[in-house]
Amino acid sequence: MSKLSNFMKITKMEITILIDLVAVAGFMLVPGSIKYPLILFLLLLSGTLASMSASIFNNIYDMDIDIKMKRTKSRSSTLNPETRNKIFLISTVMIILSFAISYTFINLLTAVFIFAGFLSYVLLYTIILKRRTSLNIVIGGIAGGFPALAGWAALTNSVSLTSLFVAFLVFMWTPTHFWNLSVNNVDDYKKSNVPMLPAVVGIKKTEFWIIVNTVILIFYSMIPLLVPQIKLGFVYIPIAVIMDIILLYYVLKPLLHDYNKKYFRSAFGLSNMYLFILLVVIILYPFL
């Protein structure tokens, strides 16, 4: 059991759960979606396998820097030169199974979106961007949006304004979320030569960009008011307004408290709750 527990740590289950929620949101927005629980199960199975596989490949590629960082150095007890090849094989089998399941039992477009999410995290973010630019998490955040497209496509074999809105909502949310986290690990990023924004421009400028991104996110979250083709239900807007106000309050707290890192941690935690609540509201749309 301990080996399984250690293995699950390198699959980053917290990311996988979020990815699954985004996929369910995209799926549930399709009219009549509740009539197809088997397709939802297959979507979640293939999406979970792809997300876990992507996280493992990320850990394998980052073995050299993970060992230098307090937040990630414990991964070496599971993933190390002795176990790397075996874990690489397991991860490869997982992504192959993911594509096979989604292509065979759902449709090609869904399989493509799931695989695109995998590639954008492993290839675009981990290999190309992470060690080269402070825009790594901004551009790499596109990976979080593909599950919404996969969820919608699972029943419609198409893309809609609604699914695109949810996909870009996750994309817009990612910098606010991750920059708040990265402030608390700025020394590790400097030591590992990873150009996360606070390690490059400092904490004060990072706070400025967090506020800018959050304001853009807030305006973006209100787009359904102006575009009636984006159908999220009557509950979405009032809940989004409340969550936008709370998020902005938490994001501004570091600025008002001399950039104390504990307020960045609070903003990071609240950003998790922000997206979780909006996704739950969207998922419940068919039942309201």
Buried (B, 14 or more C-beta within 10 A) or exposed (E): EEEEEBBEBBBBBEBBEBBBBBBBBBBBBBEEBEEBEEBBEBBBBBBBBBBBBBBBBBBBBBBEBBBBBEEBEBBBEBBEEEBEEEBBEBBEEBBEBBBEBBBEBBBEBBBBBBBBBBBBBBBBBBBBBBBEBBBBBBBBBBBBBBBBBBBBBBBBEEBBEBBBBBBBBBBBBBBBBBBBBBBBBBEBBBBBEBBBBBBBBBBEEBBEBBBEBBBEBBEBBEEBEEEEEBBBBEEBBEBBBEBBEBBBEBBBBBBEEEBEBEBBBBBBBBBBEBBBBBBEBBBBBBEE
